[in-house]
Amino acid sequence: MNFLESIRVSLRALRANKLRSSLTMLGIIIGVAAVIAMVGIGNGATASITSQIQGMGSNLLTISPGQSNSGGVNGGAGSSASITMDDAEKISALGPAIKAVAPISSASAQVVLGAGNTSTSINGTTEGYEVIKNVSMARGRFITKADVDSSARVAVLGPTVVENLLGDANATIIGKIIKINNVPFQVIGVTTATGSTGFQSSDDMITAPITTVQARLIGKKTVRSILVSASSEAEMQTAQDDITAALRKTHKIQEGKENNFRVQNQADMLATMTSVTQTLTMLLGGIAGISLLVGGIGIMNIMLVSVTERTREIGIRKAIGAKGSNILLQFLIEAVVLSALGGGIGIALGYGGSSLAGKALSMDTSISVTSVLVAFGFSAAIGIIFGVFPARKAAAMDPIDALRYE
């Protein structure tokens, strides 16, 4: 029997038990689909984060809290040092290397306007945020220094927030009073839609004076981070060095001690976020890959059952001259056909699942050819690995005993 004939015989055997074959392939189908979908979502998240970070501009520096040190001993988790508005003011006064500074305090918020309500995030910041983020206003105005100094209860809404509240992103909302966590704010502006997606879209966000957010919504004066725009790309290193020196002095960090804050440029942030998302992608892909192993065990189990059911057939084939290698190849091909068919169906479902998940999460997904080939190759390899034992068992049967089997 040649190779093609062996495949035809295998397909006939599988068609003879359609339900059993389908259930056997299910583990492989789920495993391959899950691997492809998880990798696609992970790649999409990486691309989305990369795009957002690069879109912030090449002159951006981010200052965030680090871990505090006490007596030369790192405080560990939960001992994060704080950065404050005073730190932001010190950075603003550093000189020509600094173009704009925007401290940020953020919180989740429930927003209500009449019968409309939505859950979103609110960023408390200063007028420098408009410059650093290159905010474009569709109508109204952005917050000013006077708003920050007077702790004015005013808010700038993203178009998605307006749409969620009024059903139309272009609806008239300037001057209206909204309640953010039951605190009234007057709407003074609506930003231009950027089309950004992800976990914190600028279209689905509210911006308000940081002093108001700290006093009315958060109840503390520390800030989550400070965004700084250097005057030019050439001044980036100078600005970073000046900021580090100023904050070390303000935080009274002795020479030789580690900083209790972090100053990151775009390259640092991009490297960190890419590393995190790639690690999560590998983790999710590995968890999904466990399904492939479970599917392989299912294939081995069914092939053992098939060998038992076809004992007399094996005996007849051996009696008329079939070699052990022919029998081994026949059952091995059946196992590989099962896993390959499951892998093909899994690829199609993985593409579909990845696309649906991307739409649900409002982000693009990216499925690489490599991930498809690896998942399919792994599924075929599982058919070989888990099909060898049943095939060897069939090949080793004594023809006389097999013919006498009832």
N, C-alpha and C positions, 0 to 999 in steps of 0.2 A: 504494500500500500504506500503510494507516494504522499508527499507532504500535503498537497492540495486535497487529495482524497481523504486524508486524516482530518482535515478541517471540516470537510463536508459531513463526514461521519459524526464529528463532534457536534456540529450544529443540529443534525437530526436527533442526536441523543438529548440535547438541551431542549429542543422543541417538543420532544415527547413528554417532558415534565416542565411545562411553561411556568406554572405557579412557583414550583420549587426553585427553578432557575432564577426567576425574578426576585424572590425573597433572598436567595443567596447573593445576588448582585447588589442588593440594597445597601449592605455595609460599605462596599466599594464605592457605590454611587454617592452616598452621603459623605464618605471620607474625601473623595476627590472634589466634590462640590464645595465642601466646607473649606478645604485648603485653598482652592482658587478664590473663593469669595473673601476669606479672611485676608489673604495676601493682597487682593485687589483693594479692599477697604483700607488696609494699612498703607499701601502705596499711595492711594488717593489722599489719605490724611497727611502723609509726608509732603506730597506735592502742594497741598493746600496751605500747610504751615509755612513751607518754603516760600510760596508765592506771597503770603501775607507779610512775612518778615522782610523779604526783598522789597516789597511795596512800601515799606516804611521809609526807605531811603538809605543811602550808604553812609550818611552822616549821623546816624542815630546811636546814642549811648543810653543804656538802661542801668540805673542804680537800684539795687534791691537789697533787702536785709540779708546778712550772712549769719553765722553762728557766733554767739558771744563767747569770749574767753574769760575765765576767772582764775587768777593765780597761775596762768600758763596752761590751764586745763581747758580743753574744748568743752563747752556746755552740752554738746550733743543735741539730739532731736528735742524740739520743744523749747530750746533756749535761744531762739532767734532774736538777735539784736534788732532794734527798731530804727527806722529812719523817719524824720519829721519834716514839717514845713520849714523849720529853722535850717535844716540841711539844704533844702531847695533854695532858700534865700542866700545862703553862703555860696552855692554854686552859681547863682545868677550874678553875683558880684565879682566873679573871677576875672573877667576881662574879655577881650575881643575874640578869643577862641570859642566862646560860648555864644550861640545865636539865640536860642530859646530854651526855656526850662518849663516843665509841666509835671508837678507832683500828681499822683493819682491815688485816690481811695475809691474802692468799688464795693458794691453790694448787690445782692439779688433783690428784686423789687416787684411788688404787685401793683400794677398801675390801673386806675379806674377813671373813666370819663363817662358820666351818665350811665347808660346800660352796658357800655363796652368796658371790657377789662382784659388785661394781658399780663403775662409774667415775663420779665426781661431783666437786663442788668443795667445798673446806673453807675456811671463813672463820675466821680467828683474830681474836678481838675481846675486849671487856671486858663487864662487867655492864651498862654503859650502853646497849649494843646492844638489850637487851630493852625499855628505855624508849623509845628513839628509834624503833625499828621496830614497837613495840607488839606484841611477840611473845606469842602465847598458847600455853600449854603444855597438850597433851592429857594427858600424864602425866609424872611425874618433875619435875625442876626445871631451871632455866637455870643457866649458869655464874655464879659469885659472885666478889667481889673476892679472897676467900681463894684460890680456884682460880687466879686470875691471878697473885697474889703468890707462890704456891708452885709455879707452872708445872705444875699438876696435869694428868695425862693423862686428862682426862675429855672427853666429847663429847655434844652435843645433836644428834639426828638429825631430819631432815624425814621426814614419813610416806612419801614416795616412796622414800627410801633404805631404810627398813625393809621396804617391800614388795619392793624389788629384791633384798634380802638374804634375806628369809624367805618371800616369796610372799604375805604378808598384812600390810597396813599396821597392823593391830591386834594383831599377834603380840607376845608377851611378849619384850622385849629389854632392859628396864631392868636394869642390873647386869651384863650380859654384856660380854665383852671382844671388841672388834673390832680388826682390824689396818688401820691407815691408812698406806699405803706401807710396810708391814712394821713399823710402830711400834704397840704395843698401847695402846688407849684404852678406858676403861670408859664405857659408855653410862649417862648420868644423867638423860636426858629425851628426849621426843619432842614436837615442836611440833604444833600443830593445823593441819590442812590448810587452806590458803588458796585453793586452786584456781588459783594463779598459774601462768602459762605463760610461754614465751619462752626466752631463751638462758641465764638464770640464775634458775630458779624457786626460791622459798624452800622449796618442798616437797621439792625434790631438792638438798638442801644440808646440810652438817654444820657445826656451830658448835663451836669449842673455844677455850680461853684463848689469847690472842694470844702470850703468852710461850712457851707450849708449842709452838705452830705455828712460831714464829720459830726456836726452838732445835732442834726435832726434825725439822721438815719442810722449812723454807725455808733455814735457815742464814744468815740476815741479819736485822739489827735494824730496818731501815727499814720503813715502813708504806706500803701502797698509797694509802690515803686516811684522812681523819678525818671522821667524821660528828658533827655538832653539832646539838642541838636547842635552839632559843632558848626562853626561858621563856614567851613569847607572841608572836603575830604582830606586835604593836606594838613588841616589843623586837628584831625581826629586824635592822633597820639598825644599832642600837646594838651588837648582838652581832657583826655583820659588821665594823664599824669597830674594835671592841675586839680582835677576833681578828687583823685585818690589822696593827694597830699592834703587838700583842704579838709576832707572828711576824717582822715587820720588825726588831724589836729583837733577838729571839733569833737570827735569821739574819744579823745585823750588816749590814743593807742600808743604805747611805748615802742621805741625802736626795737626791732627784732621780733615783735609780736605780729600775729596774723591779723588781717583786716576782719572786722565784724560786719562787713558789707561787701557787695560784689558790683564791680563796674564792668559791664559787658558791651562789646560792640556787636554789630550785625553778624560778623563772621562767627563770633563766640556763640551767640544765640542760635544761629543756624546749625552749627555743629552739634550743640547740645540737644536741640529739638529733633534733629535728624537721627541722632543716636538713640534717643528715647523711642521715637516712633518705629525705627527699624527693629529695636529690641522687642517691642510689643508685637510687631508684625510676625517676627520669628516665633514668639511665644504662642500667639494665636494659631499660627500655622502648625506648630508642633502639637498643640492640643487637638486641633482638627485631624492631624495625621494619625492620632490614636485610633480614629474610626477606621482607617485603612487596615490597621493590624487586626481589629475586631472583624472586619470584613474578610481578611485572610483566613482567620480561624474558622469562619463560617464556610468558606470555600473548602478547606481541608475536611471539615466535618461532612459536608454534602458529598464530596468526592469519595470518602470512605464508605458512605452509604451506597453510592453508585457502584463501587467495586463489589460490595457484598451482593447487591441486587443482580449484577451481571457476571456472577461467578461462572455459571454454565457457559455463557457466551465466551468468556476468556478461555475456558477449557476447550471449547470447540475450535476457536481460532488457533490455539496452540497445537491441537491435535492435527490440524490440516497444514501445519508448517510455520505458523507465526512464531517469530523469535521473541524472547523476553524484551528486547530493545523496542520491538514494534509495539508491544502492549504498553510499555512505559511511555513511549512517545504519544500514543493515542490518548491516554488518560492525562498526560501532562498538557497536551494541546487543549483538551477540554477545560482544564483549570485556567489556562492562559486566556482562552476565548471568553470564559466567564468574566474574568477580571478586566480584560480589555474592553468588552462591551460595557461593563459597569463604569469603567474609566471614561469612555466616550460620552455616555449619558451624563456622568458627573460633571464633565467639562461644560456641557451645554447648560446644566442647572447652575453651575458655579458662575458662569457669565451672567445668567439671568438674576441670580440671587445677589451678586455684586452690584448690578445695575439698580435693582430695587432698593437695596440698602443705601446706595449712594443718594437716591432720590429722597428716601426717608430722612437721611441725615443732612440733606441739602449740601452735598459735596460731590465732586467728581471722583470716580474710582478709576484705578489704572491696573489692568491685568497684563502682566508681562508674559511674553512667549516662553521665557525660561520657566516661570512658575507652572505653566500649563504642561510643558514637556516633562518637568520633574514629577508633577503629580501623576501624569499618565504613565510615565516610565516606572514610577514607584508602584502603581497599581498592577502593571504587567509583571514586575518583579515579584510582587506578592503572589500572583498566580503561579509563578514558577516555584517560589520558595515553599509555599504551603501545598502545592500540588505534587511535589516530589515524593513525599511519604506515601500517599495513597497510590501513586503510579508505581512506585517500587514494590508496594505490597501486591499490586495486581500482577506485575511482571514476574514476581517470585513464586506465584502459585504453581503448584504441581498440576499438570493437565488432567491426570487420572482423578485426583481428589476433586478438582473443579467440575469434571463431568458428572461425578457421583453426588455433587452438592444439590440438595433439595431446598 
